[in-house]
Amino acid sequence: MNTSHSAPIGIFDSGIGGLTVAKAVMKALPGEDIIYFGDTARVPYGIKSEETVRMYALQITRFLLEKGVKMILIACNTVSASAKEEIIQAAGDVPVLDVITAGTQAAIGFDNHSRIGVIGTLATVNSKAYERSIHEIEPQADVIQQACPLLVPLAEEGWVDNEIAKQTLSIYLKPFESKKIDSLILGCTHYPLFKEVIPEVLQDSDTIIIDSADSIALTSKQRLSELDLLNQNGGKFQCFVSDRPQRFQELAERFLGRDLTDVSVIGLN
């Protein structure tokens, strides 16, 4: 494990969605350096097999470890569902946090959590990873899941608040209309990009929208504090992608509200 306070935090996702986690980490830990990897050449992960997702995830994990990260955040629900244990094993003594655990803890943390909705990719929903994670803590909770495969490509194109996005969300969220869910977990890190539109489409002001990015950022701060690895003097943000750096930079700057001067393309194997 890299025990240097100044070592970066590694964050990765299949594309731009994990920037929701990076943004939350920047807010919670402004003194930390961050290395972000978006696998833009191979997005989306949610329609691929578990074997393929594991292979991609381990390639990225090796890359981050070579960069000397002190912690790895899996900012991809599909990877969290399919490859978390393999990543933990590959990372050795470098701590690994994942968004499914973070989202579960956030949902269970509310007083009302008897009916929990989850939206995610096909791979995440089919894996039942959220259902298992929630039932480990609260066996009596009713978990209602819905796959939303078109939301990732919409987010990657920046179509998050137009009529196409709203109509797509209306179809996907229809099963929740009669369920009276207490909370809705955004089970893909691309989905918080629709966070302003979802309550409007859902038409239920009592449903709590859960973004696991905030939860994983706070858990990261707690873990680094326990390990005495907090950095107060950094703040550098490096981005690596596997393809389309210009498009990634354009969308990332719009979302993060800051200029990016360091987006590099790398190949993985």
N, C-alpha and C positions, 0 to 999 in steps of 0.2 A: 504493500500500500504506500502511496505517496503521502508522506506525513508533513509535507511543506504547506504552511498556511497559504502561500501564494499559488499553489497548484490550482488549475481550473476545475470547474464542474463540467462534466460532459453530459449533454442532452441530445437525444436523437429521436427522429420520427421519420415516417415515410415521405414527408414533404414539408409544407409550410405549417401544418396544423400544430406541431410541437412548439411553434413560436408562442402559443398561448401559455405553455409552461415556462418558456424562457422569459416571457414578459412578467409573469408572476414571480419568478425567481429574482429578476432584476429589482422588482419592487421590494421583496422581502429581504434580499441580500444584495444591496447596491454596491458593496465593496468586493464582491466576488467576480473573478474572471470566468467567462463562460465560453465553452466550445460547443457549437451547435452543428449537427449533421442532419441534412434533409436528403433523403434518397429519391431525389426528383426524377431520376432516370427510370425508377421502378415502381413509382406510385401508380395506383393505390395498392396497398397490401391486403386490404380487406376481402378481395376476391381470389386471393392466392391460397395455395395449400399450406398447411401448417409446416410441412417440411421445407418449403421454399422460404417461408417467413423466418424460420429458425436459421437457415443458411444466411440470409441477408443480415439478420440481427447479430449473428456471431461475427460476421465480417466487420460490421460497424463497431461492435464492442472491441474487437482487436485494434481497430484504428484509434479509438478513443484511449485505450490503455497505452498505446504507443505514444500518444500525446501527453501522457503523464497525468491524467485526471485523478482527482482524489475522491470523486463520487460520480456515479452514473445514474441519470434519471431516464427511465424508459417513458418517453412522452408519446407513446403509441399504444392504444388499447389492444390492437390486434397482436402486437408483439408481446405485450403483457400477458395476454391470454394464451399465446402459443409457445413462448420461448423464455419466460422469466427464469425458470429454474436453470436452464442451460446458460443464460447470461450470468446469473449469480455464480455458477460453478466456474465459468471462464474468467470472471472478474477477480476471483480469489478473495483477498481481504479488502478489496475496494468495495465500499458499500453500494448497493443497488436499490433504488426505490422505483416503484411503478405506479401508474395512474389508476389501475383497477383497485389496488389496496387503498389508495388515497380517496377515491370516489366512494368506496364502501364505507370507510370511516366517517366521511362527511355525512353520508345519508343516515347512518345509524346514530350519529351524534345529535340529530334533531329529536324532540319529544315525540312527534308523530312520524313513525316510520313503519307502519303496519303494511302499507301498500307502496311499493317503490317501483317506478317506471325506469326503464333503461332503453336508450336508443344507441345503436352502434352499427358497425360494419357487419356484413354477413358472417365473417370469420369470428368476430367477437361474440355475436349473438349465438351462433351455432356452437361455440365452445362452452357456453353456459358458465363462463368464468365469473361473471358478476353474481349469478345466482348462487354458485358455490361459495364465493367470498362473503356474500351477505348472510347466507344461512349458517356459515361457521360461527357468526357472531349472534345472529338473531334468527333461529330456526323457524319461527312462526311467521316471519315476514312473507308477504305475497309479492313476488317479483314478476312484473309484466314487461316483456322485452319486445322490441321492434327493430328490425334491420332497416337501415336507411342508406343503401349503397350509392345513391346518386348524390348525396350531400358532399362527399369528398371531392369529386370532380368539379362540382359547383364552387366549392370553396377555393380550389386550386385556380379557378378562373376568376376569382374575385366576385362571383355572382352570389352575394350573401343577403341582399335586401331588395332585389327586384321582384317582379311579378312571378317569374319562373321559380325563383327560390321559394316564394310564399305558397305557390300552388303545389310545389313538390312537398313542402313541409306539411301542408294541409292534408295531403293524402297519407303521408307517413304517420302523422299524429292522430288521425281519426280513431284508431283503436283505443286511444286513451280517453276519448270523450265521455264514455259511460263508466270508466273504471274508478273515478274519484281518487286518483293517486295522490299521496302526500308529497312526494318529491319526484323529480325526473333527473336521472343522472345522464349527463352528456357523455356517453361512452365512447367518444372518439375525440381526439384533441383538435380535430378540424371543426367540430360542432360548436364550440364557443364563439366561433365567428358568426354564428346565427343567433347568438344569445339575445340580441335585442328583438329579433323577429319571432322567436319561438313563443314567448308569452302571448303575443298578439294573435298568433295562429291558434294556440292552445285554448285561448279564451277561458282561462281558469286562474284567477289572480291568487288563489290559495295554494297552488302547486309551487313548491320551492324548486328552482332550477339549480342543479349542482354541477359546478365546474370544478373538476378534480385538480386543475392547475393550481388554484389557491391552496388547496389542502397539501399537495405534494411539495409546494414551495415552503410552507410552514414546517412540514416534517423534515425537509432538508436542513432548514435552519437549526432545528432542534438537534438533529443527528450530528451536524458539524460542530455544534456547541459542545455536545457530549464528548466528542472526539478531540476537542480543543483544536479545531482546524478552521475556525472562522477567519476570514480575511476582511480587513477593513480598508485596505489600501488599493484594491484593484478596481474592477469595473469594465475591463476590456471584453468585447464581444466579438468572437471570430465565428464566421459561418463557412461551412463546407457543404457542397452539394455534389451530386453525381451527374447532373445535367442542367441545362437551362439556367445559368447563373443570373442572366439579365432579368428574366421573368421572375425568378425567386427574389431578387433584390428589390424589384419594383413592388411586389406584393408585400414583402417583409417590411419595407420602409413605410408603406401605407399603414400597415397594421401596428407596427411598433411605435410609429410617430417619431422616428429618428433616422438619420442618414447612416447607411452601412458602407464602410470603406473597405471591408475585407471579406469578400465572398469568393472562395476558391473552388475550383472543380477538381475532384479527385476520382480515380477509379478504384474499385474495391475487388478483392478476390479472396 
